[in-house]
């Protein structure tokens, strides 16, 4: 049996192998264009799940004053990207084994891009992302399907609703949401802001909640205080279970 071509090895599941930015699918370009608007003034930008690096290469060309490092678990994708984007001196692509390995590679206070990645993480890996990775970064631009009603039969392992978003990214800022395609793009900065809590209603950033969830506050009821008991969801249960290991 003949060996697969480099392009076939790089493709993986739903991974683009297009290297010319103008030919990349519009929905992929849109995510990176929104990320470009949020890039830091200096330093290094990391991407989790960079694939062949075509999106990160676009960012690197847009901001030659910044350094860009992409991580992916596919050796074929990284090799393919290195071959096609070798001329970009401010871009490097690296293979990592898992999310835990990523945390060790990040500089404290790092800026991370994670576009259409979180929905592919299993429960334990998502907890590791929150604890290990989020503990080292100061900013994240992220995107994922929002409130996807049925993930069975897809390659997605997670579906996020508004409570999961606030629990993962307390103090986030919405960049874009399209309810028709259940896409969500956000920007999180480390800041001394409390978690959103839920108890018979929604507390904290009421305007943000309404904008994202497309809900109106209950009539005659004020927003609950941030100090209300926390939501007891799958993320909290997994966190406790992981901490007991």
C-alpha positions as CSV (number, residue, x, y, z in Angstrom):
1,X,0.0,0.0,0.0
2,X,1.4,3.4,-1.0
3,X,2.0,6.1,1.7
4,X,-0.6,8.9,1.8
5,X,0.6,12.2,0.3
6,X,1.6,15.0,2.6
7,X,-1.6,16.8,1.9
8,X,-3.7,13.7,2.8
9,X,-1.7,13.2,6.0
10,X,-2.3,16.9,6.9
11,X,-6.0,16.9,6.2
12,X,-7.4,14.9,9.2
13,X,-11.0,15.3,10.0
14,X,-12.5,18.4,8.5
15,X,-9.1,20.1,8.5
16,X,-8.4,22.6,5.7
17,X,-5.3,22.1,3.6
18,X,-5.8,25.3,1.6
19,X,-2.6,27.5,2.0
20,X,-3.7,30.6,0.1
21,X,-5.7,32.8,2.4
22,X,-8.0,34.2,-0.2
23,X,-9.2,30.6,-1.0
24,X,-9.9,29.7,2.6
25,X,-13.6,29.2,3.4
26,X,-15.2,32.5,4.4
27,X,-16.4,31.2,7.8
28,X,-12.8,30.3,8.7
29,X,-11.5,33.7,7.5
30,X,-14.1,35.4,9.6
31,X,-12.9,33.8,12.9
32,X,-9.3,34.9,12.3
33,X,-10.3,38.4,11.2
34,X,-12.1,38.8,14.5
35,X,-9.1,37.4,16.3
36,X,-6.8,39.9,14.5
37,X,-8.8,42.8,15.9
38,X,-8.0,41.5,19.4
39,X,-4.3,40.9,19.1
40,X,-2.1,42.3,21.9
41,X,0.2,45.3,21.4
42,X,3.4,43.2,21.9
43,X,4.6,39.7,22.8
44,X,3.8,36.2,21.6
45,X,0.5,34.9,20.4
46,X,-0.2,31.1,20.8
47,X,-2.8,29.0,19.0
48,X,-4.2,25.7,20.1
49,X,-5.4,23.5,17.3
50,X,-3.7,25.5,14.5
51,X,-3.9,22.7,12.0
52,X,-1.6,23.5,9.1
53,X,-1.3,27.1,10.4
54,X,-3.0,28.9,7.5
55,X,-5.0,31.1,9.9
56,X,-2.0,31.8,12.1
57,X,0.0,32.6,9.0
58,X,-2.6,35.2,8.2
59,X,-2.3,36.8,11.6
60,X,1.5,36.7,11.4
61,X,1.5,38.6,8.1
62,X,-1.0,41.1,9.6
63,X,1.2,41.7,12.6
64,X,4.9,41.2,11.8
65,X,5.8,42.9,15.1
66,X,4.4,39.9,17.0
67,X,5.6,36.3,17.4
68,X,3.2,33.5,16.6
69,X,3.4,29.9,17.8
70,X,0.9,27.3,16.7
71,X,0.3,23.9,18.4
72,X,-1.5,20.9,17.0
73,X,-1.6,17.2,17.8
74,X,-1.3,16.2,14.1
75,X,2.3,15.7,13.0
76,X,1.2,15.6,9.4
77,X,-0.6,19.0,9.7
78,X,2.3,20.7,11.4
79,X,4.8,19.3,8.8
80,X,2.6,20.4,5.9
81,X,2.3,23.9,7.4
82,X,6.0,24.2,8.1
83,X,6.7,23.4,4.5
84,X,4.3,26.1,3.1
85,X,4.8,28.9,5.6
86,X,8.6,28.6,6.2
87,X,9.2,32.1,4.9
88,X,7.3,33.7,7.8
89,X,10.1,34.4,10.3
90,X,7.6,35.3,13.1
91,X,5.7,32.1,12.8
92,X,6.5,28.6,14.2
93,X,4.4,25.5,14.3
94,X,4.9,22.7,16.9
95,X,3.4,19.3,17.7
96,X,2.0,18.7,21.2
97,X,0.8,15.5,22.7
98,X,-2.1,16.9,24.7
99,X,-3.5,20.0,26.5
100,X,-1.3,19.4,29.5
101,X,1.8,19.7,27.3
102,X,0.5,23.0,26.0
103,X,0.3,24.5,29.5
104,X,4.0,23.8,30.0
105,X,4.9,25.5,26.8
106,X,3.0,28.8,27.5
107,X,4.7,31.8,29.0
108,X,2.9,33.2,32.0
109,X,0.5,35.9,30.9
110,X,0.3,34.5,27.4
111,X,-2.2,35.5,24.7
112,X,-4.0,32.4,23.3
113,X,-6.2,31.8,20.3
114,X,-8.5,28.7,20.4
115,X,-11.0,28.7,17.5
116,X,-13.3,25.8,17.1
117,X,-11.3,23.6,19.5
118,X,-13.1,23.4,22.8
119,X,-16.1,21.5,21.5
120,X,-13.7,18.7,20.5
121,X,-12.3,18.2,24.0
122,X,-13.6,15.4,26.2
123,X,-14.7,16.2,29.8
124,X,-11.5,15.5,31.5
125,X,-9.4,17.4,28.9
126,X,-11.8,20.4,29.1
127,X,-11.2,20.5,32.8
128,X,-7.4,20.4,32.2
129,X,-7.8,23.3,29.8
130,X,-9.6,25.4,32.4
131,X,-7.2,24.5,35.2
132,X,-3.8,24.2,33.5
133,X,-4.1,26.4,30.4
134,X,-6.4,29.1,31.7
135,X,-4.2,29.4,34.7
136,X,-1.3,30.6,32.6
137,X,-2.9,32.9,30.1
138,X,-4.1,36.4,30.5
139,X,-6.2,36.6,27.3
140,X,-8.0,34.2,25.1
141,X,-9.9,34.7,21.8
142,X,-12.1,31.7,21.4
143,X,-14.9,30.4,19.2
144,X,-17.2,27.4,19.3
145,X,-20.7,26.3,18.5
146,X,-23.0,27.9,21.0
147,X,-25.9,25.9,22.6
148,X,-25.7,23.1,20.0
149,X,-28.8,21.1,20.7
150,X,-27.7,17.8,19.3
151,X,-24.0,16.7,19.0
152,X,-24.7,13.0,18.4
153,X,-23.4,11.9,15.1
154,X,-20.9,14.8,14.9
155,X,-17.3,15.0,15.9
156,X,-18.2,17.3,18.8
157,X,-17.9,16.2,22.4
158,X,-19.2,19.3,24.1
159,X,-22.1,21.7,23.8
160,X,-21.9,25.0,25.6
161,X,-24.8,27.0,27.0
162,X,-24.6,30.4,28.6
163,X,-23.8,29.1,32.0
164,X,-20.9,27.0,30.7
165,X,-19.5,30.1,28.9
166,X,-19.5,32.1,32.1
167,X,-18.1,29.3,34.2
168,X,-15.2,28.7,31.7
169,X,-14.6,32.4,31.0
170,X,-15.9,34.7,33.8
171,X,-15.8,38.2,32.7
172,X,-15.7,37.4,29.0
173,X,-16.6,39.9,26.2
174,X,-18.8,38.8,23.3
175,X,-17.3,39.5,19.9
176,X,-19.9,37.9,17.7
177,X,-22.8,35.5,17.9
178,X,-25.0,34.2,15.2
179,X,-27.9,32.2,16.5
180,X,-28.8,30.7,13.1
181,X,-25.5,29.0,12.8
182,X,-25.0,28.7,16.6
183,X,-21.5,30.2,16.4
184,X,-20.0,32.1,19.2
185,X,-16.8,34.2,19.3
186,X,-15.6,35.8,22.5
187,X,-12.6,37.5,24.1
188,X,-11.6,36.8,27.7
189,X,-9.2,38.9,29.7
190,X,-7.9,38.1,33.2
191,X,-9.6,40.6,35.5
192,X,-10.8,40.7,39.1
193,X,-14.4,39.9,38.2
194,X,-16.6,37.3,39.9
195,X,-18.2,34.3,38.3
196,X,-21.8,34.6,37.1
197,X,-24.1,32.8,39.5
198,X,-27.5,31.3,38.9
199,X,-30.3,30.9,41.5
200,X,-33.8,31.1,40.1
201,X,-32.5,33.8,37.7
202,X,-29.4,35.4,36.2
203,X,-27.1,37.5,38.2
204,X,-24.1,39.7,37.4
205,X,-23.8,41.0,33.9
206,X,-27.4,41.1,32.9
207,X,-27.0,43.0,29.7
208,X,-24.3,40.6,28.4
209,X,-26.4,37.6,29.3
210,X,-29.5,39.0,27.5
211,X,-27.4,39.8,24.4
212,X,-26.0,36.3,24.2
213,X,-28.9,34.2,25.3
214,X,-31.6,36.4,23.7
215,X,-33.6,36.3,26.9
216,X,-35.4,39.0,28.8
217,X,-35.1,39.2,32.6
218,X,-38.1,37.8,34.5
219,X,-40.8,40.5,35.0
220,X,-40.9,41.9,38.4
221,X,-37.7,40.2,39.5
222,X,-34.3,42.0,39.9
223,X,-31.1,40.3,38.9
224,X,-29.7,37.9,41.5
225,X,-26.5,39.0,43.3
226,X,-23.1,37.5,42.3
227,X,-22.9,35.9,45.7
228,X,-25.8,33.5,45.0
229,X,-25.0,29.8,45.3
230,X,-23.1,28.5,42.2
231,X,-24.7,26.5,39.5
232,X,-24.2,22.8,40.1
233,X,-23.4,21.6,36.5
234,X,-21.3,19.0,34.8
235,X,-18.3,21.2,34.9
236,X,-18.5,21.7,38.6
237,X,-19.0,18.0,39.2
238,X,-16.1,17.1,37.0
239,X,-13.9,19.6,38.8
240,X,-14.6,18.1,42.2
241,X,-14.1,14.6,40.8
242,X,-10.8,15.6,39.2
243,X,-9.6,17.3,42.4
244,X,-10.2,14.1,44.3
245,X,-7.9,12.0,42.1
